[in-house]
């Protein structure tokens, strides 16, 4: 298993860090994957995961016995990503050796070599030396997910069967959008999160919108500073009954206010969910943001 939350070394200028007597460089990787064949991001014994697959590829290319990855969002089994971000610390000697005999810069050489060793359902599409203070997880200010649904009588298009949920009943996108907007803000999302001992369910939902794209698919745009386990899929599940007309637009807010899981809210399947983008602050705010993100979230006191 490859730990995904190592202790952070003290970083210097230009992404270099002191790791004992050996200088290292922190790398930022931008990647995407088809989650269909993975048991989620996090490495688990006996299961195929994105973390372990990517780590094995990096170890081969960098000629290291182990790498430790920190990821912006730990996606669940079956969830896809087009804009995932991860970081790792690599000895400078190993980093500079990546091009081998070629004259390519290390970042370009790393991409080309990873493309040759990674399976086709995961691809690193950008690599760079990270700026000082960068942490893929804690420096992030928002994660943007999309969930796609087809309510066409014929079901999901054949070429989209792995990333679009087929829904049997017609849906009212305007009603869903109106209900979704009422959930935006700083709240306790316990009603939409799988409970984990010692973990807070207070989150800031920055945006929640529904619309139809050019192909007629319903697409949810869900953005937050961070998400708790199964939160996006539960938020989508709470809006489908509204789209069907079985619930009014105030019902999701009533569920939120109750702060407990409602059996009427179905957690939708993972196949329609994709991590599209991770947002970060300006470089001079990266370290401060990482420190802020580690603080325990609290709701403001009631008036």
Beta strands, then each sheet from edge to edge (+ up, - down):
strand 1: 16-19
strand 2: 22-33
strand 3: 70-71
strand 4: 80-91
strand 5: 122-129
strand 6: 140-150
strand 7: 165-166
strand 8: 185-188
strand 9: 202-212
strand 10: 218-224
strand 11: 273-280
sheet 1: 1+ 2- 4+ 3-
sheet 2: 1+ 2- 5+
sheet 3: 1+ 2- 4+ 11+ 6- 7-
sheet 4: 1+ 2- 4+ 11+ 6- 10+ 9- 8+
end
